[in-house]
Amino acid sequence: MKRIVIIANGILAHPDAARAQARPAALVIAVDGGSLHARTLGIIPDVVVGDLDSMPAGEQERLAALGVRFVIHPTQK
């Protein structure tokens, strides 16, 4: 069975525990601002999903250069 970890935005209360859970993952999905938590944890997500409204300028380009895929949704909800 493939292990999948989803990193969402919000408060990263226990970074060491989150890092330990995410490292052995076969697939890491960051949801929008969760990509910043992945960066804090030293993890490169396989995919970033969301409207990217909480991603700072330049971050999408940085991740794309590392081979990260994006599934972008419209900002309008």
N, C-alpha and C positions, 0 to 999 in steps of 0.2 A: 504494500500500500504506500502511495506517495504522500509524504508529509507536506502540508501547505500551511504557511503562516501568513496572516493578514495583519498589517500594521496600519492602524487608523490614527487619525489626528486626535488630540486631546492632551491630557496631562500624562506625562511619562514618569510615573511615580517610582517605578523600580527598574531602572535601566539595566542593571546587571542581570536581573531575572529575565527581562525581555530579550536581552542579547543571548542568553543561554538557550532560551526557547527557539529563537529564530535561527541560530547558527546551523543546527543540523537539518534545517528545512530543505526539501528538494525544490520548493517553489515559494518565493516570497513576493507577495502582492502588497504594495503600499497604496493606501487610499488617500488621494489628494495630499493634505498636509502631513499624512503619515510618512511621506517620503522624507520629510525633515527629521522625523524620529529615526528613520532608517539610517540617515546620514550620521546622526548623533551616535547611533549604536555601531557605526562602522560597517553597515550592511548595504550592499547594492541590491535593490529590489530587481526582480525579473520583469515586473510589470507595475506601472502606476496607472490607477483607475480614478477618474473623477473629472471635475470641470477645471481643475488646477487653479481655482481662485485663491487658494491659500499657499500657493507655491511662489516664492520670490522670483523676481526677474533673473534670468540666467540659469536657474536650477534645472529647467526642462532641457536646455541645451547641454548642460553638464552631464545629466543622466543619459541623454540620448547618445552622447559621445562614448559613454561606457557600455552601450548596447542595450540599455533599458528600453522596453517597449511601452507604448502608451495607448490607453483606451480612453479617449477624451469624450466627455459628455457635455451638452450645452449648459451654460451657466443658468439660464432660465429654468426654474423648477416648475 
